[in-house]
Every structure is written in C-alpha cells, then in structure tokens.
Amino acid sequence: MKKIFIIFITLVFYSTSVVAVEKFEFRYNIHENLPKKWVTEFNNIMNVLQEVLPIQINMNDYLRSPGMDIYAWKSTKNPFPEFRNNMRGSSISGDGSTRWMQLEIKSEELAKKYIHRYSVIAHEYFHIYQISLSENKLSDRDSPKWLTEGGAKVFEEMYVKQYYGKDSLKNDLQRTKMWSKKVLKEPSLYEKHKTSNKRGMDGNYTGSAFMVLVLVNELEKNNISEQQAFKLVFRDFWIERSKHRKWEKAFEQTFGMSHDEFYERLSKYKRGRLKNILPSKNLKIQDIFS
Ligand SMILES: [Zn+2]
C-alpha cells in the first residue's frame, strides 16, 4: 500500500512540473483604428499559432526582456508615438535593446478584404518561431533567405488556406513577372536579401517559396511523407541550425543532401510545372507540427 502511495505522489509531482512549463508571453498593442472583426481574427490566429507552434521560452534571451510586444494598426502616421516613433510596415523589428512584432494593415487590404490582412500575422509569427528554434540565426549572414522567407511565405499560405479557404499560393507562383528564372539557374542569389530583392526577382517571396516547395518535393522522393517533409523544412532545420556554425552543415544534416546537390536538382525544374509541388489541399498545419 505504502509503495503505491509513493508512486502516486511522484506522479502528482511529475504532472505539476509539466503543467508549470513557462509559456512565452506576448503583449498586444492594438490600435483603436482597426476594425473589431480584424481584432477578433487577430486574437483567434494568435491563439491557434501559440498552440500549434509554441514559442520556446529561450526567445527571451534574444529580446533582453521577458515577453514580446506586438503593435498592430491600420495605416496612419506615427501610430504609437508613446511607445516607438514612426513605425512603418510589417516585420520583426529591433532597436538594439529589444525586439517587437509590428503589423501595419493597409486600409485597402481591409476595404477589399485581401487575405494578406490575416496571413501577415502568421508570416511574422513564423519568423519568431524560426528565431527561437535556431537560437537567433535568422539574419542573411546566418541562414539562407529563401529558407527563412520562403518558409514563412509557404506557412502563411497554408494557414489561410486551412482557416479561410483562400488559396493564393498557386496564383502567386503563376505570376511569373513576380519572380525570376534565376531561382533555377542561380539559386545562391536567393541566399541573401541584397542579391535577390530587385524588382521581379522575388516579389512577395514567391521565388523563395518555389524553392521551399521543390525542396519538399525532393524530400518526398526519399520516401518521406508530405507532413514529415514540411516538418523538416519548417521546424527541424531550424533546430539543427542552432547546433552548427554554418547553415550548409545544418542543411546537409537535416535533409540528407548538400545544398549544392539540392541546387543541382532544382535546376531541372520548370517554373510552369506546379502540379507536383503545391501542398496537398487537405494538409493541416496540425499534422505538420504535431
Ligand atoms: Zn518575412
């Protein structure tokens, strides 16, 4: 009897310690000029994201203060003068002492109900996820832009497909004026923002997204399921990235091929042939990150 009691006590302690795992904190600063509907969706999206892709508590080490502010507003000059001056655009930004997420939602996006007004939330959140897993190795110096931005682009598209039924990835990829054939022949240009941000090279990060989708397709050829392949690209690469000095090493360890080999395989693809590389219609983010 006594023995059983001790086991029971241990179980109780064990389960409390699991429950007590600290959750990374976000602080919401939502401008009153945003419509109620947007604010409701923002809250929903943040809840889903934090459940499916929780941010590790180590994120605080890269902020130098616990928790992270999110500022959101409908385009206007100097939306939060009391916190930070002249914020513009959507990004993960920093001032040397801390970092925050900022979301500028354009009036046009709200008026015309462009899905970008929601997908941008998933996009920027995904960068925080990458920063935390990779232990802050997200800059151009540390990781290839096409994996950073292409990953965030494909993820945000998957999110709005699942939750809002909007499929804009195919459309973007078909607009060949937005991105360049250089993706196929000179992919290393897409390792840096500097060398791939000319007009028509990687508009809306579509070229980078194409590269990510080809990588997933190549992984699937090795008998890896679609879910598992996306997990390698969205999650495992960034964990592996934290362990190596160079991204090339993390790439090879995660994907079982060198980046040169991948670029060689990529060169055989055509921009117009999207059928095999678009994510399955019923793929859920929960299946990837579970
Ligand atoms: Zn981005």
Boltz pocket constraint, residues with backbone or C-beta under 6 A from the ligand:
constraints:
  - pocket:
      binder: B
      contacts: [[A, 123], [A, 127], [A, 148], [A, 149], [A, 152]]
      max_distance: 6.0
